[in-house]
Amino acid sequence: MAMDLKFDDCSNPVADHSPWQDLLAEIYETTRSKGKCGHFQDFEDIERIRKCMGLLDERNLTRLEDFVKYLISNIDESKKDEQVAAEFRITGNNFFQKKLFKEALECYNKSILTAEMGSRAKGQTEDPQLPLAYANRSAVLYHLKQYKSCREDIDRAFKHGYPERLKPKLYQRKGQCYSLEDKDFEAMEAFQKVLDLSNLSEQAANELQDLITKCKGVIPKPVDKRGNSCHKDDKKEKAKTAKQFEESEKVSHAFKGVELNFNEKQGRFLTTDVDIKAGDIVIQEDPYVAVLLPMHYDSHCYHCMQPTTLTPTPCPQCRYIRYCSEECQIQSWKAYHWLECPLWPVIKNIDTFSLLSLRIMIKAQSFVGESLEKEKEDLKLRMTGKLPPRMEGCDSTGKYNGDYTSVFNLESHDKKQPHEDIFNFAMTSILLSRLATEPFTRIDTSKDDPPHPDWAYIIEEGSEIQRIRNLLNLEKVHIIKSLMFDQRMLKHEIFIASMILCHMLQLRCNVQAITAMKSTYDETAERNRSFNEVPIETTEQVRLASAVYPTACLMNHACDPNVIASYRGKQLTIRAIKKINKGEEILHCYGPHFQHMCRDERQKALQEQYFFTCGCRACKEESLLAHHHGNKRDTFMCTRCGSAVVVDRDGDPLGHCVNPDCNSYQNLTNAYKLAKQSRKLFSQAVQLLELGEVKDCLAMLHECYDVQKTVLYRHHQHFTETQDCLAKCYAMRGKNQDAIKYLKMSIQSVEFTYGKDSIELANELSKLAQILFNSRAEDEALKVIDRALDIFGVHYGPHHPSCVELFEMQAVLKWSKSQTK
């Protein structure tokens, strides 16, 4: 089952509104209006593919063919372009001369992403742009004091054909970097290169020789037998000190006490045969496949999903994606990008589910025919009773490996999915199948490249998983220049289309969102900030990518879960947030949480996306848990005793007090009007804050707050939002004591609403710690930090960015205290 997704992101997975999806919507409507569409839910995937193709008339077939030809005609738009690269580089030079290093760096990055790979082509008279851009970028990095990155860029410039006449300048810059890093021996070698390659004036040569002489007496730093520096590798050190994860023998990527179970009511689910403490790791898993969302192409590595450095690595063929390193670029190419890269105009027009499904099929090539034959034999023996039955997704020994067998057996609820979605998925699957199996070569016949071989499949009647020829050794992937949409699909094309469709239907219920904490400044507010106002950093959780984690998908949902998910790059970690006793089920929240949504809202969301009615404890006992939700955090204040006044339905004019000693009934007509007025004031205040008008924002927030105090219950969520915003504004104006006052009020409500061990409370405590830190309130700040770390540690572990930041703050405060003793 899927988890951690916002419901507006995936409740309608085909509503991406790309030109391809718009075309499919039109074709579906015209087909449906003619009464041709049947019930795709009643068919198996192969028959769905055949039925979809059979429904199309000549006009719609022509429209599909013309659209794909249009996409293919734009295939060159993703190619490298030396002229565009030169323009970016020249713009970067202009920024560099003005000492606008940040802007210059981004221009040089774009030049590197756009420039053609390799040295000067035959017949080319101008210098290639790529090495020039690397050299220019090294100059920016030098001024930014990023000496190691500067040296690496210089090496890249040399590797890609930097002109010989210009090399001395780069060697001198490289030597200066080494000198500033106290690596005198390496600096001497670089400076010697300058002397060897250039015709310096006598004075310049003497100055350089003096530098070399000073370096000669320095003993080079020791290296190990492999020639690597003896400096500690931070990543390896972290791996050594990290707590070892003891994996289950029966469920890959799960803790050793985790067991896989099955019954007709719950399906497959996970339990534990040992007691699990709060904070213990339950599952730690890398994705089977993952896809970075397009809005993060410019900021994150396309392969590992980590933020790209100042010096992103380009794809050798296309210009739209970035990598954090050459290692990630090579791994990406071998794993999947060899197919995506030449087809980028098509890839960018399909949705995330489609791309994930295609990557699943590419990775499935590791399944060989011998394993498939054994799988079929095992199935026959189990049917005759000669072998015990085993759960879907497990191997012949009963182990769940989290491999393609596990992915293939994920639940799809395909019989319940909307008819139009199945049609759109099927048509996209046909498109991807044609692109992946088309044997045509590029139209350019002037080159003697061998034809791109078709994917080879072992096609056998009734088989579910087929072998794909290993394509990783191919030197080149040829661009498709001809694609016909007609009803004459080959057997292997139908099969691949049906498999892609199978996975697209599965993903609706099994895709997870990879998230990360993002720290940002409001740019508009920052531009308009007064000199004496403090810049405030905002931290939010953002969705980076979509991924499939087969083991994590085994967890069932609960609106009051006992585990929580966190990420380090692509790696998913599931931790217990409360004690899970031996024999209890491991339960994760798919999104609708009892502390954030009422039961009716949760049930509706789960039914629409996951096609089940939740029967968890929170849903069964809503009346007992109601104090966590609507009747207090969204209610009015009793004018007699100050307790909460609840109504049976939103908008009811009559409410009653929940305090049994009061139990009064009150007319809420005027309260509704005042609440609406305060909400309008709050919205206007937020707009002022976005414009940087902090003083005017504060005035309007206080007006809003005065109205809220007369009608809203003290823990009402709108009350809490106003207090939080007041704290932010006062912090921006440097009035930390006022900020602390309102933030503490907000924290009381957050703790009341979500609990003393909630992640929501930890986030608010982190804010308070920052303001206390800025106020030099050392003792109180340390207490707040300790409390926040306790909660973050249970939910996310000590390496999460939230914990790292607090640890750094804690270290500074402790050092400061030690200096005053």
C-alpha positions in Angstrom: 0.0 0.0 0.0 1.1 3.6 -0.6 2.0 5.9 2.2 3.0 9.5 2.9 1.4 10.9 -0.2 -0.7 14.0 -0.3 -4.0 13.0 -1.7 -4.3 15.8 -4.2 -1.0 14.5 -5.7 -2.2 11.0 -6.6 -5.9 10.6 -6.2 -6.1 11.2 -9.9 -2.8 10.0 -11.2 -3.5 10.7 -14.9 -4.5 14.3 -14.4 -1.1 15.8 -15.2 -2.6 17.8 -18.1 0.3 17.2 -20.4 -0.5 17.3 -24.1 -0.5 13.5 -24.2 -3.0 13.2 -21.4 -5.2 15.9 -22.9 -5.2 13.9 -26.2 -6.1 10.7 -24.4 -9.0 12.5 -22.6 -10.4 13.7 -25.9 -10.1 10.2 -27.5 -11.7 8.5 -24.5 -14.6 11.0 -24.6 -15.3 10.5 -28.3 -15.1 6.7 -27.9 -17.3 6.7 -24.9 -19.9 9.0 -26.5 -20.3 6.5 -29.3 -21.0 3.8 -26.8 -17.9 1.7 -27.6 -16.3 1.6 -24.2 -17.0 -1.5 -22.2 -15.9 -2.3 -18.7 -12.1 -2.6 -18.7 -12.2 -3.8 -15.1 -13.6 -7.2 -16.2 -10.6 -8.1 -18.3 -7.0 -9.1 -17.7 -4.2 -6.7 -18.7 -3.4 -8.3 -22.0 -7.0 -8.2 -23.0 -7.3 -4.6 -21.9 -4.5 -3.7 -24.3 -6.1 -5.5 -27.2 -9.5 -4.0 -26.4 -8.2 -0.5 -26.2 -6.5 -0.8 -29.6 -9.7 -2.4 -31.0 -11.8 0.5 -29.8 -9.9 3.1 -31.8 -11.3 4.2 -35.2 -9.2 5.4 -38.1 -9.5 9.0 -37.1 -8.2 8.5 -33.5 -5.5 6.2 -34.7 -4.3 8.9 -37.1 -4.4 11.5 -34.2 -2.3 9.2 -32.0 0.2 8.6 -34.8 0.5 12.3 -35.7 1.0 13.2 -32.1 3.8 10.7 -31.6 5.4 11.8 -34.9 5.3 15.3 -33.5 7.1 14.3 -30.3 9.7 12.3 -32.3 10.3 15.3 -34.6 11.3 17.3 -31.5 13.8 14.6 -30.4 16.7 16.9 -31.0 15.5 19.5 -28.5 17.2 17.6 -25.7 20.5 17.4 -27.5 23.6 19.4 -26.6 24.0 22.7 -28.3 27.4 24.5 -28.5 25.9 27.8 -29.4 23.5 27.9 -26.5 26.4 26.7 -24.2 28.5 29.6 -25.5 25.7 32.1 -24.7 25.4 30.8 -21.2 29.1 31.0 -20.7 29.4 34.5 -22.0 26.5 35.6 -19.7 28.4 33.9 -16.8 31.5 35.9 -17.7 29.6 39.1 -17.5 28.3 38.2 -14.0 31.8 37.2 -13.0 33.3 40.5 -13.9 30.6 42.2 -11.8 31.6 39.8 -8.9 28.1 38.3 -9.0 29.5 34.9 -8.3 26.3 33.1 -7.5 24.7 34.2 -10.8 27.9 33.4 -12.7 28.1 29.9 -11.2 24.6 29.1 -12.3 25.3 30.3 -15.9 28.4 28.2 -16.1 26.5 25.2 -14.8 24.0 25.6 -17.6 26.8 26.0 -20.1 28.3 22.7 -18.9 24.9 20.9 -19.0 24.3 22.2 -22.6 27.8 21.8 -24.1 28.7 18.8 -26.2 31.0 16.1 -24.7 34.4 15.3 -26.1 37.2 17.3 -27.5 37.2 19.4 -30.7 35.3 17.7 -33.5 36.8 17.1 -36.9 36.7 20.3 -38.9 35.8 22.5 -35.9 37.8 25.6 -35.7 36.4 27.1 -32.4 37.4 25.8 -29.0 34.9 23.4 -27.5 32.6 24.9 -24.9 32.7 22.2 -22.3 36.3 22.6 -21.2 36.0 26.4 -21.4 33.0 26.3 -19.1 34.7 24.0 -16.6 37.7 26.4 -16.6 35.4 29.4 -16.1 33.5 27.7 -13.3 36.8 26.9 -11.6 37.5 30.6 -11.3 34.2 31.2 -9.5 34.9 28.3 -7.2 38.3 29.7 -6.4 36.7 33.1 -5.4 34.1 31.2 -3.3 37.0 29.4 -1.5 35.9 26.0 -2.8 39.4 24.9 -3.5 38.9 21.2 -3.9 36.0 21.7 -6.3 38.1 24.3 -8.2 40.9 21.7 -8.7 38.4 19.1 -9.8 37.0 21.4 -12.4 40.4 22.2 -13.7 41.0 18.4 -14.1 37.7 18.1 -16.0 38.7 21.0 -18.3 42.0 19.2 -19.2 40.1 15.9 -19.6 37.7 17.4 -22.1 40.2 19.1 -24.4 41.1 22.4 -22.8 43.3 24.3 -25.3 47.1 23.8 -24.7 47.8 27.5 -25.0 45.6 28.3 -22.0 46.7 25.5 -19.7 49.4 27.4 -17.8 46.8 29.7 -16.3 44.8 26.8 -15.0 47.9 25.1 -13.6 48.7 28.3 -11.7 45.2 28.4 -10.3 45.5 24.7 -9.3 48.8 25.4 -7.6 47.3 28.3 -5.7 44.5 26.0 -4.5 47.0 23.5 -3.2 48.9 26.2 -1.4 45.8 27.5 0.3 45.0 23.9 1.3 48.5 23.5 2.8 49.4 20.9 0.2 52.8 22.3 -0.7 54.1 19.2 -2.5 51.1 19.1 -4.9 51.4 22.9 -5.3 55.0 22.6 -6.3 54.1 20.1 -9.1 51.4 22.4 -10.4 53.7 25.4 -10.4 56.4 23.4 -12.2 53.8 22.7 -14.9 53.4 26.4 -15.4 57.1 26.9 -15.9 57.3 23.9 -18.3 54.3 25.0 -20.5 54.6 28.8 -20.6 57.0 31.6 -21.8 57.0 33.8 -18.7 58.9 37.0 -18.3 62.1 36.7 -16.4 60.5 38.4 -13.3 57.4 36.2 -13.4 59.5 33.0 -13.9 61.7 34.0 -10.9 58.7 34.6 -8.7 57.3 31.2 -9.6 60.6 29.5 -9.1 60.8 31.0 -5.6 57.4 29.4 -4.8 58.6 26.0 -6.1 61.8 26.3 -4.0 59.8 26.9 -0.8 57.7 23.8 -1.6 60.6 21.5 -2.2 61.5 21.1 1.4 58.0 19.9 2.3 57.5 16.1 2.7 54.4 14.9 0.8 51.5 13.7 2.9 51.6 9.9 3.4 49.4 7.7 1.2 48.2 4.2 1.6 49.2 1.3 -0.6 46.3 2.0 -3.0 47.5 5.6 -3.5 44.6 7.2 -1.6 45.0 10.0 0.9 45.0 9.0 4.5 42.3 11.6 5.4 39.3 10.0 7.0 36.4 9.2 4.9 33.4 10.7 6.6 30.9 8.3 5.0 32.8 5.2 6.1 33.2 6.6 9.6 29.5 7.1 9.8 28.9 3.6 8.5 31.2 2.1 11.2 29.6 4.0 14.0 26.0 3.5 12.9 24.0 0.8 14.7 24.0 -2.4 12.7 20.6 -3.3 11.3 19.8 -7.0 11.9 17.7 -8.2 9.0 15.0 -10.8 9.1 15.7 -14.1 7.5 12.2 -14.3 6.0 11.5 -10.6 5.1 14.2 -8.7 3.3 14.9 -5.1 4.6 12.9 -5.8 7.8 14.1 -6.1 11.4 14.9 -9.7 12.4 11.7 -9.9 14.6 9.3 -8.9 11.7 7.1 -11.7 10.3 4.9 -11.8 7.2 1.4 -13.1 7.7 -1.8 -13.5 5.6 -5.5 -13.9 6.1 -8.5 -13.2 3.9 -9.6 -10.1 5.8 -6.3 -8.3 6.1 -4.4 -9.7 3.1 -0.6 -9.7 3.7 0.5 -7.9 6.7 3.5 -7.6 9.1 3.7 -8.5 12.8 6.6 -8.7 15.3 7.5 -11.8 17.3 9.5 -9.6 19.7 8.8 -6.4 21.7 9.9 -3.3 19.7 10.8 -0.2 21.6 9.9 3.3 20.4 12.6 4.6 18.2 13.7 1.1 17.0 14.1 0.6 13.2 11.5 -1.7 11.8 12.3 -1.5 8.1 15.3 0.0 6.2 14.9 -0.3 2.4 16.3 1.2 -0.8 13.6 1.6 -3.5 13.1 -0.9 -6.2 12.8 2.1 -8.5 12.4 5.8 -7.9 11.7 8.8 -10.1 12.7 12.4 -9.3 9.9 14.9 -9.7 10.5 17.4 -12.6 10.4 20.5 -10.3 13.6 19.3 -8.6 15.7 18.6 -11.7 17.6 21.8 -11.2 18.4 21.2 -7.5 18.7 17.5 -6.9 20.6 14.5 -8.3 18.6 12.7 -10.9 19.8 9.3 -9.5 20.4 9.5 -5.8 17.9 12.4 -5.1 20.5 14.2 -2.9 20.9 18.0 -3.4 23.3 18.7 -6.1 26.6 20.4 -5.2 27.9 23.7 -6.5 29.3 21.7 -9.4 26.7 19.3 -10.9 27.7 16.6 -13.3 25.9 16.6 -16.7 24.4 13.8 -18.7 26.8 13.1 -21.7 23.8 13.1 -24.1 21.0 15.4 -22.9 20.9 18.8 -21.2 18.0 18.7 -18.8 19.2 16.7 -15.8 22.0 17.0 -13.3 23.9 14.5 -11.1 25.8 15.1 -7.9 28.8 13.0 -9.2 30.1 11.1 -12.1 29.4 7.9 -10.2 25.7 8.7 -10.1 25.7 9.7 -13.8 27.3 6.3 -14.7 24.9 4.3 -12.5 21.9 6.1 -13.9 22.9 5.5 -17.5 23.5 1.8 -16.9 20.3 1.4 -15.0 17.7 3.2 -17.0 18.8 6.5 -18.6 20.2 4.8 -21.7 16.6 4.4 -22.8 15.1 7.6 -21.4 17.7 10.0 -22.7 17.1 9.7 -26.5 13.4 9.7 -25.9 13.2 12.7 -23.6 10.5 14.6 -25.6 8.3 11.6 -25.0 9.3 10.9 -21.4 8.6 14.5 -20.3 5.0 14.1 -21.6 4.1 11.1 -19.5 3.2 11.0 -15.8 5.3 9.7 -12.9 3.4 6.4 -12.7 4.2 5.7 -16.4 7.9 6.4 -16.0 8.1 4.3 -12.8 6.4 1.4 -14.6 8.9 1.7 -17.5 11.8 1.6 -15.0 10.3 -1.4 -13.3 10.3 -3.2 -16.7 13.9 -2.1 -17.4 15.1 -3.5 -14.1 13.1 -6.7 -14.6 15.7 -7.8 -17.1 17.5 -9.4 -14.2 14.9 -12.1 -14.2 16.3 -15.0 -16.3 14.4 -17.8 -18.0 15.6 -20.5 -15.7 14.1 -18.8 -12.7 10.9 -18.4 -14.5 10.8 -22.1 -15.5 11.3 -23.1 -11.8 8.6 -20.7 -10.8 6.1 -22.4 -13.1 7.1 -25.9 -11.9 6.7 -24.8 -8.3 3.3 -23.5 -9.1 2.2 -26.8 -10.7 3.5 -28.8 -7.7 1.7 -26.5 -5.2 -1.5 -26.9 -7.2 -1.2 -30.7 -6.9 -0.5 -30.5 -3.2 3.1 -31.8 -3.5 4.5 -28.5 -2.2 3.0 -26.3 0.6 1.4 -23.1 -0.7 3.3 -19.9 -0.2 2.4 -16.2 0.0 2.4 -14.1 -3.2 5.7 -12.3 -3.7 7.9 -14.9 -1.9 10.4 -17.2 -3.4 10.3 -21.0 -3.4 11.7 -21.1 0.2 9.0 -18.7 1.4 11.3 -15.7 1.7 10.1 -12.2 0.7 13.1 -10.7 -1.1 11.7 -7.3 -2.2 12.7 -8.2 -5.8 10.7 -8.2 -9.0 8.6 -11.2 -7.9 7.6 -9.0 -4.9 6.8 -6.0 -7.1 4.8 -8.1 -9.5 2.6 -9.4 -6.7 1.7 -6.0 -5.2 -2.0 -5.4 -4.9 -3.5 -3.3 -7.6 -7.3 -3.2 -6.9 -7.6 -3.1 -10.7 -11.2 -4.2 -10.7 -12.1 -1.1 -8.7 -10.1 1.6 -10.6 -12.0 4.1 -12.7 -12.7 3.1 -16.3 -11.1 6.2 -17.8 -7.9 5.7 -15.8 -7.5 2.2 -17.1 -8.0 3.4 -20.7 -5.4 6.2 -20.3 -2.9 3.8 -18.6 -3.4 1.2 -21.3 -2.8 3.7 -24.1 0.3 5.1 -22.4 1.5 1.5 -21.9 1.1 0.8 -25.7 3.1 4.0 -26.4 5.9 2.9 -24.1 5.9 -0.6 -25.4 6.3 0.6 -29.0 9.1 3.0 -28.0 11.0 0.3 -26.0 10.8 -2.4 -28.7 10.9 -0.6 -32.0 13.9 -2.0 -34.0 14.3 1.0 -36.3 17.5 3.0 -36.4 17.9 6.7 -36.8 17.2 8.2 -40.2 20.8 9.4 -40.6 22.2 6.6 -42.8 25.5 8.3 -43.3 26.9 6.6 -40.2 27.9 3.0 -40.1 26.4 2.3 -36.7 24.9 -1.2 -36.3 21.1 -1.4 -35.9 19.7 -1.2 -32.5 18.6 -4.7 -31.6 15.1 -5.3 -30.5 14.5 -6.3 -26.9 14.5 -10.1 -26.8 11.9 -11.9 -24.8 11.2 -15.5 -24.0 7.5 -15.5 -25.0 5.6 -18.5 -23.6 1.9 -18.8 -23.3 0.7 -18.2 -19.8 3.9 -16.9 -18.4 3.8 -13.7 -16.2 7.4 -12.6 -16.1 9.6 -12.7 -19.2 13.3 -12.3 -19.7 14.6 -9.1 -21.3 17.9 -9.2 -23.1 20.7 -7.5 -21.2 21.2 -4.1 -22.9 23.7 -2.6 -20.5 26.6 -3.6 -22.8 25.2 -1.7 -25.8 27.5 1.1 -26.8 24.7 3.3 -28.2 21.0 3.6 -28.0 19.5 4.6 -31.3 16.8 7.2 -31.6 13.4 6.1 -32.9 12.4 8.0 -36.0 9.4 6.0 -37.1 6.4 4.8 -35.0 3.1 3.7 -36.2 0.0 3.4 -34.0 -2.1 0.7 -35.6 -3.8 -2.5 -34.5 -1.1 -4.8 -35.8 0.9 -5.2 -32.5 3.4 -7.9 -32.3 3.1 -10.5 -29.5 6.0 -9.2 -27.5 4.7 -5.6 -27.9 1.4 -6.6 -26.4 3.1 -8.5 -23.6 5.3 -5.5 -22.6 2.4 -3.1 -22.8 0.3 -5.4 -20.6 3.2 -5.6 -18.0 3.6 -1.8 -18.0 -0.1 -1.5 -17.5 0.0 -4.0 -14.7 2.5 -1.9 -12.8 0.8 1.4 -13.5 -2.4 0.0 -11.9 -0.4 -1.2 -9.0 1.3 2.1 -8.4 -1.9 3.9 -7.5 -2.0 1.9 -4.3 1.7 1.3 -3.8 3.8 4.4 -4.6 5.5 6.3 -1.8 6.7 9.8 -1.7 10.4 10.5 -0.9 10.4 13.6 1.1 13.1 15.9 2.5 13.3 19.0 4.7 13.8 22.2 2.8 15.0 25.4 4.4 14.1 28.6 2.5 13.9 32.3 2.9 10.8 34.1 1.6 12.5 36.0 -1.3 9.9 38.8 -1.4 10.0 39.3 2.3 13.8 39.3 2.3 14.0 41.9 -0.4 11.7 44.2 1.5 13.1 43.5 5.0 14.2 46.5 6.9 17.9 46.8 8.0 17.1 46.1 11.6 14.9 43.1 10.9 16.2 39.5 11.3 15.9 37.2 8.3 13.8 34.2 9.3 14.4 30.8 7.7 11.4 28.6 7.0 11.6 24.8 7.1 9.1 22.6 5.3 8.8 19.0 4.2 8.7 18.8 0.4 8.1 15.8 -1.9 11.2 15.1 -4.0 10.4 11.8 -5.8 8.0 8.9 -6.1 9.3 5.4 -5.4 8.4 1.7 -4.9 9.5 0.0 -1.7 8.2 -3.6 -1.8 8.7 -4.5 1.8 7.3 -1.3 3.2 4.2 -1.9 1.0 3.4 -4.9 3.1 2.3 -2.7 6.0 -1.4 -2.1 6.5 -2.9 1.3 7.3 -4.0 2.7 10.6 -5.2 6.2 11.3 -3.4 6.0 14.6 -0.2 4.3 13.5 2.7 2.8 15.5 5.5 3.6 13.0 6.6 6.6 10.9 8.7 7.0 7.8 11.8 9.1 7.2 14.4 9.3 4.3 18.1 9.7 3.8 18.4 10.3 0.1 16.4 7.4 -1.4 16.7 5.1 1.6 13.5 4.7 3.5 13.6 4.0 7.3 10.5 2.9 9.2 10.8 3.5 13.0 8.4 2.6 15.8 7.0 5.7 17.4 5.5 3.7 20.3 6.1 0.3 21.9 4.9 -2.5 19.7 4.3 -5.6 21.8 5.1 -9.1 20.6 2.4 -10.4 18.3 1.1 -6.9 17.4 0.7 -5.8 13.8 3.0 -3.1 12.4 0.8 -0.3 11.2 1.6 2.7 9.1 -0.5 5.8 8.2 -1.1 6.1 4.4 -1.9 9.8 4.9 -5.2 10.4 6.7 -4.3 10.7 10.3 -6.8 10.8 13.1 -5.1 14.0 14.5 -5.5 15.8 11.3 -8.8 14.6 9.7 -12.1 13.5 11.1 -13.3 10.0 10.5 -15.6 10.8 7.6 -12.9 12.7 5.8 -10.4 9.8 6.4 -12.8 7.2 5.2 -13.6 9.1 2.0 -10.0 9.7 1.2 -9.0 6.1 1.7 -11.9 4.7 -0.3 -11.2 7.0 -3.2 -7.5 6.2 -3.4 -7.0 2.8 -1.9 -10.4 1.3 -2.3 -11.0 0.1 1.3 -12.9 1.1 4.4 -10.7 1.6 7.3 -11.6 -0.4 10.5 -8.7 0.7 12.7 -9.1 1.5 16.4 -9.2 5.2 15.8 -12.1 4.8 13.3 -14.0 2.4 15.6 -13.6 4.6 18.7 -14.0 8.1 17.2 -16.1 9.2 20.0 -13.4 8.3 22.5 -10.7 10.1 20.5 -12.8 13.1 19.6 -10.9 15.3 22.0 -7.9 15.1 19.7 -9.9 16.6 16.8 -12.9 18.6 15.9 -14.7 19.3 19.1 -11.8 21.3 20.6 -9.3 22.3 17.9 -12.0 23.6 15.6 -14.6 24.9 18.1 -15.9 28.1 19.7 -15.3 29.3 23.3 -18.1 29.1 25.9 -18.9 32.6 27.0 -19.7 31.3 30.5 -16.8 29.0 31.5 -14.3 29.3 28.6 -14.5 25.6 27.7 -15.2 24.3 24.2 -18.6 24.7 22.5 -19.4 22.0 20.0 -22.0 21.6 17.2 -23.4 18.5 15.6 -22.7 19.8 12.1 -20.7 22.7 10.7 -22.8 25.8 10.5 -25.3 24.8 13.1 -26.5 28.0 14.9 -26.8 26.2 18.3 -23.9 24.7 20.2 -23.4 23.2 23.7 -20.5 23.4 26.1 -18.5 20.2 26.7 -17.9 21.1 30.4 -20.3 18.9 32.3 -20.4 21.5 35.1 -21.6 24.1 32.6 -23.4 22.1 29.8 -25.0 25.4 28.5 -26.4 25.9 25.1 -25.4 29.0 23.1 -26.4 30.7 19.9 -23.3 30.9 17.7 -24.7 33.1 14.8 -22.5 36.1 15.8 -19.6 33.8 16.6 -19.6 32.5 13.1 -19.5 36.1 11.7 -16.6 37.1 13.9 -14.7 33.9 13.1 -15.1 34.6 9.4 -13.9 38.2 10.0 -10.8 37.1 11.9 -9.9 34.6 9.1 -10.1 37.4 6.5 -7.8 39.6 8.7 -5.4 36.7 9.0 -5.2 36.2 5.2 -4.5 39.9 4.7 -1.8 39.8 7.4 -0.1 36.9 5.6 -0.1 38.8 2.3 1.5 41.7 4.0 4.2 39.4 5.5 4.9 38.0 2.0 5.5 41.5 0.8 7.9 42.2 3.6 5.6 44.6 5.4 6.3 43.1 8.9 5.2 46.1 10.9 1.8 46.4 9.2 1.4 42.7 9.4 1.9 42.7 13.1 -0.8 45.4 13.5 -3.3 43.3 11.5 -2.4 40.1 13.3 -3.1 41.8 16.7 -6.5 43.0 15.3 -7.2 39.4 14.2 -6.0 38.0 17.6 -8.3 40.4 19.5 -11.3 39.1 17.6 -10.3 35.5 18.0 -9.9 35.8 21.8 -13.6 36.7 22.1 -15.0 33.7 20.2 -12.5 30.9 19.6 -11.6 28.1 22.1 -8.1 28.6 23.3 -6.7 25.5 21.4 -8.6 26.3 18.1 -6.2 25.7 15.2 -6.8 29.3 13.8 -5.8 30.7 17.2 -2.6 28.6 17.1 -1.8 29.8 13.6 -2.1 33.4 14.6 0.1 32.9 17.6 2.7 31.2 15.5 2.6 34.0 12.9 2.9 36.7 15.6 6.0 34.9 17.0 7.6 34.8 13.5 7.0 38.6 13.0 8.4 39.5 16.3 11.4 37.3 15.7 12.0 39.1 12.4 11.9 42.4 14.1 14.4 41.2 16.7 11.9 41.3 19.6 12.7 37.8 20.8 10.9 38.0 24.1 7.6 38.8 22.4 8.3 36.0 19.9 9.0 33.6 22.7 5.8 34.6 24.5 3.5 33.8 21.5 5.4 30.7 20.4 5.0 29.2 23.9 1.3 29.8 23.6 1.2 28.1 20.3 3.3 25.2 21.6 0.7 24.6 24.4 -2.0 24.2 21.8 0.1 21.9 19.6 0.9 19.7 22.5 -2.7 19.6 23.6 -3.8 18.7 20.0 -1.1 16.3 18.9 0.4 15.0 22.1 3.6 15.3 24.1 5.5 12.9 21.9 4.3 14.2 18.5 6.5 15.2 15.6 4.3 18.4 15.4 5.4 19.4 18.9 9.1 18.6 18.0 8.9 21.0 15.1 7.5 23.8 17.3 10.1 23.1 19.9 12.8 23.4 17.3 11.5 26.9 16.4 11.6 27.9 20.1 15.1 26.6 20.5 16.3 28.8 17.6 14.8 32.0 19.1 16.1 31.1 22.6 19.6 30.5 21.0 19.4 33.9 19.3 18.4 35.4 22.7 21.4 33.8 24.4 19.0 32.1 26.9 21.5 29.2 27.2 19.9 27.1 30.0 16.4 27.3 28.7 17.5 26.7 25.1 19.4 23.5 26.1 16.3 22.2 27.9 14.1 22.8 24.8 16.7 21.2 22.6 16.9 18.1 24.7 13.2 17.7 24.6 13.0 18.2 20.8 15.9 15.8 20.3 14.1 13.1 22.3 11.1 13.3 20.0 13.0 13.7 16.7 15.3 10.8 17.7 12.4 8.4 18.1 10.7 9.5 14.9 13.7 10.1 12.6 16.9 9.0 14.2 20.0 11.1 15.0 21.1 11.6 11.4 18.0 13.5 10.3 18.6 17.1 9.3 16.4 18.3 12.2 18.5 16.5 14.7 21.8 17.5 13.1 20.9 21.2 13.3 19.9 20.9 17.0 23.1 19.0 17.8 25.1 21.8 16.3 23.2 24.4 18.3 23.6 22.3 21.4 27.4 22.1 20.9 27.7 25.9 20.6 25.6 26.5 23.7 27.6 24.0 25.8 30.8 25.5 24.6 29.6 29.0 25.4 28.6 27.9 28.9 32.0 26.3 29.5 33.7 29.6 28.6 31.8 31.6 31.2 32.7 29.2 34.1 
